[in-house]
Amino acid sequence: MDLVSLLYGRQDQSWQAQANCMGVDPDLFFPERGASTREAKEVCRGCVVREDCLEYALANGEKFGIWGGMSERERRRVRRARALQRRAAEVAAG
């Protein structure tokens, strides 16, 4: 089983076949607590579907691993920033 199938399961995600992580050991993207995420992020760095991967993780609340080149802590910051933007837009709309 390849990394994308392991991570995404059977969902139809046409972009996943283009992912740089195809054929890469999944353990690289799920490092032990405190271990470096540098190698996994390097695989993601030039990936043409990096944004799709990140949006998938954000939409599905992925709590572990490197997705779209971001750790869970980094994805939490993105979610918070987006929530603040939505609230500000709602307030502005009245």
C-alpha positions as CSV (number, residue, x, y, z in Angstrom):
1,M,0.0,0.0,0.0
2,D,1.4,3.4,-0.9
3,L,1.4,6.5,1.4
4,V,-1.5,8.3,-0.4
5,S,-3.8,5.3,-0.1
6,L,-2.8,4.9,3.5
7,L,-3.5,8.5,4.3
8,Y,-6.5,9.1,2.1
9,G,-8.1,5.7,2.0
10,R,-10.5,5.0,-0.8
11,Q,-11.7,8.6,-1.3
12,D,-11.7,9.8,-4.8
13,Q,-9.0,12.5,-4.8
14,S,-7.8,12.9,-8.3
15,W,-4.9,15.0,-7.2
16,Q,-3.3,12.4,-5.0
17,A,-1.7,10.5,-7.8
18,Q,0.5,13.6,-8.4
19,A,1.8,13.8,-4.9
20,N,5.5,13.8,-4.2
21,C,4.9,11.4,-1.3
22,M,3.8,8.5,-3.6
23,G,6.1,5.6,-2.7
24,V,7.6,7.3,0.3
25,D,7.6,5.5,3.6
26,P,4.5,6.8,5.6
27,D,6.5,6.8,8.8
28,L,8.4,9.8,7.5
29,F,5.2,11.8,7.7
30,F,4.3,10.7,11.2
31,P,7.4,11.3,13.2
32,E,7.6,10.4,16.9
33,R,6.8,13.3,19.2
34,G,9.7,15.7,19.3
35,A,11.4,14.2,16.2
36,S,12.3,16.4,13.3
37,T,9.7,17.0,10.6
38,R,12.3,18.5,8.2
39,E,12.6,15.5,5.9
40,A,8.8,15.1,5.4
41,K,8.5,18.9,4.8
42,E,11.2,18.7,2.2
43,V,9.2,16.0,0.3
44,C,6.2,18.4,0.4
45,R,8.2,21.5,-0.5
46,G,8.0,21.2,-4.3
47,C,4.9,19.2,-4.5
48,V,2.4,20.4,-7.1
49,V,-0.6,19.2,-5.0
50,R,0.7,20.6,-1.7
51,E,-2.3,23.0,-1.3
52,D,-4.8,20.2,-2.1
53,C,-3.2,18.0,0.5
54,L,-3.3,20.8,3.1
55,E,-6.9,21.6,2.3
56,Y,-7.8,17.9,2.7
57,A,-6.1,17.8,6.1
58,L,-7.8,21.0,7.2
59,A,-11.3,19.9,6.0
60,N,-11.0,16.5,7.6
61,G,-9.4,17.7,10.9
62,E,-6.3,15.6,10.6
63,K,-4.6,15.7,14.0
64,F,-1.4,13.8,13.2
65,G,1.3,13.9,10.7
66,I,2.7,16.3,8.1
67,W,0.1,17.3,5.5
68,G,0.7,19.8,2.8
69,G,4.0,20.6,4.3
70,M,2.6,21.5,7.7
71,S,2.5,19.9,11.1
72,E,-0.6,19.8,13.3
73,R,0.6,22.8,15.2
74,E,1.0,24.8,12.0
75,R,-2.4,23.6,10.7
76,R,-4.0,24.7,14.0
77,R,-2.7,28.2,13.4
78,V,-4.2,28.2,9.9
79,R,-7.6,27.0,11.2
80,R,-7.6,29.7,13.9
81,A,-6.6,32.5,11.4
82,R,-9.4,31.4,9.1
83,A,-11.9,31.3,11.9
84,L,-11.0,34.8,12.9
85,Q,-11.3,36.0,9.3
86,R,-14.8,34.4,9.0
87,R,-15.9,36.0,12.3
88,A,-14.6,39.4,11.1
89,A,-16.4,39.0,7.8
90,E,-19.6,38.1,9.6
91,V,-19.3,41.2,11.8
92,A,-18.6,43.4,8.9
93,A,-21.6,42.0,7.0
94,G,-23.8,42.9,9.9
